[in-house]
Amino acid sequence: MSELPAMSQPEAAQFRDDVFKDERKKTYLNPEGADRPLKSPLSPDILQRARLHRIGRIREQLRKRNYDGLLLYDPVNIRYALDSSNMAIWTMHNSTRYALILTDGPAVMFEFAGCEHLNAGLPGVDEVRNSISWIYFTSGDRLEGNVARWADEIADLLRAGQGKRRLAADKVEPLGVFALQQRGVEVLEGQEVTEHARCIKSKDELALMRWTIRVCEAGMARMYEMSEPGRTEQEIWAELHFENARSGGEWLETKLLSAGARTNPWYSECSDYVIQRGDMISFDTDMVGPYGYCADLSRSWTCGHIRMGNKQRELYAAARDQIEHNLALLKPGLDFRDFNAMSWQIPERYLPYRYTCAVHGTGMADEWPVVWLHPDFATNPSGRFEENMVVNVESLIAEEGSESIKLETQVLITAHGAERLDTFPWEDQ
């Protein structure tokens, strides 16, 4: 038998990449086949324990500040505290659904009429009432009367709590704050309460988050398979939506996928640009998945899965350096100032194109804490990393006239340092 002809270097590289591509598909998509959605292997007990932990964290933060209750409008905060969810995206911009959690009393979910059943079986919800909407969209010229009825009900519930009137709130329109103040209620900052409650994760929360990351990486594998010449940015981005939705996930917070010259400057959302072979495809998932948890992962790879060019490899190597350097610093008790002093220093040529932060917290969305990059650290809030925080380590590297490389990994801060929660490979692996 005659020997097979030797492969050329480009052919060998393409063969390697095709095998690698297949490995990603086999590893990250459903073992039963890419045409099947992923099904969570987690037991209901894990979710129930996570729910009880979260409402306990909220009340712990309220007692710490001597607050008598917490009024929530942000659907992410309501989901965290009570695991109650109903039209979350719609209620992010229509403040018509809310919850009141008394520190030493019941938690009341104020729900749309006809939706009371959505709260059945939630251990943190003690009572369900119909909400009173007083946004102009639903109230019109009845707004004044509606806000008065709303404020009377909130004040009466607080009064039942032994006359205490110190109420924290995450998001309330000025008219509502004024109405509560007229009824003797002191309205206080509530986002501090929710952010500090959310930033420490229980073992059960981490199990839920790991599953969201698993679903996200399946979506990324679909995106990788689709990254061939002739596809639009929107077509590739749709693969992540598809995998998230069919596997029980929720929404994508952004549309941050771009290719080629559109990657620089960063923050161009996906378009109908038809991607060319060799274009760098860079993205940031910002995916709120199953159980309401966020998988915030970024990768960059070439269209057609071909070898990167010299400039692409140079930028990619710098992004990996930044990720690995800053990742190695993370540990409990590390002050943000000390992290900043030791963090990876961005070369001058990349500074104009830098990202907004080096590290940020992640739970059901991006959350506390945040550490700005070293050139911008003067405005950073004070604080330190704590055990059982989940944070994301970020990198965005570009220079004048180049494409952008966007990388990001999600990690748990343990007693021994940072443990990566995502496993989807880097391109230089």
Secondary structure as UniProt FT lines:
FT   HELIX           9..28
FT   TURN            31..32
FT   TURN            34..35
FT   HELIX           44..64
FT   TURN            65..66
FT   STRAND          69..72
FT   HELIX           75..82
FT   HELIX           88..93
FT   STRAND          98..102
FT   TURN            103..104
FT   STRAND          107..111
FT   TURN            113..114
FT   HELIX           116..119
FT   TURN            120..121
FT   TURN            123..124
FT   STRAND          127..130
FT   HELIX           136..139
FT   HELIX           140..142
FT   HELIX           143..160
FT   TURN            161..163
FT   STRAND          166..169
FT   HELIX           174..182
FT   TURN            183..184
FT   STRAND          186..189
FT   HELIX           191..198
FT   HELIX           203..226
FT   TURN            229..230
FT   HELIX           233..246
FT   TURN            247..248
FT   STRAND          251..252
FT   STRAND          257..259
FT   HELIX           260..263
FT   TURN            277..278
FT   STRAND          280..284
FT   STRAND          287..288
FT   HELIX           290..292
FT   STRAND          294..295
FT   STRAND          298..302
FT   TURN            303..304
FT   HELIX           310..329
FT   TURN            332..333
FT   HELIX           336..342
FT   HELIX           348..353
FT   STRAND          357..362
FT   STRAND          366..372
FT   HELIX           374..379
FT   TURN            387..388
FT   STRAND          390..397
FT   TURN            400..401
FT   STRAND          405..414
FT   TURN            415..416
FT   STRAND          417..420
FT   TURN            427..428
//
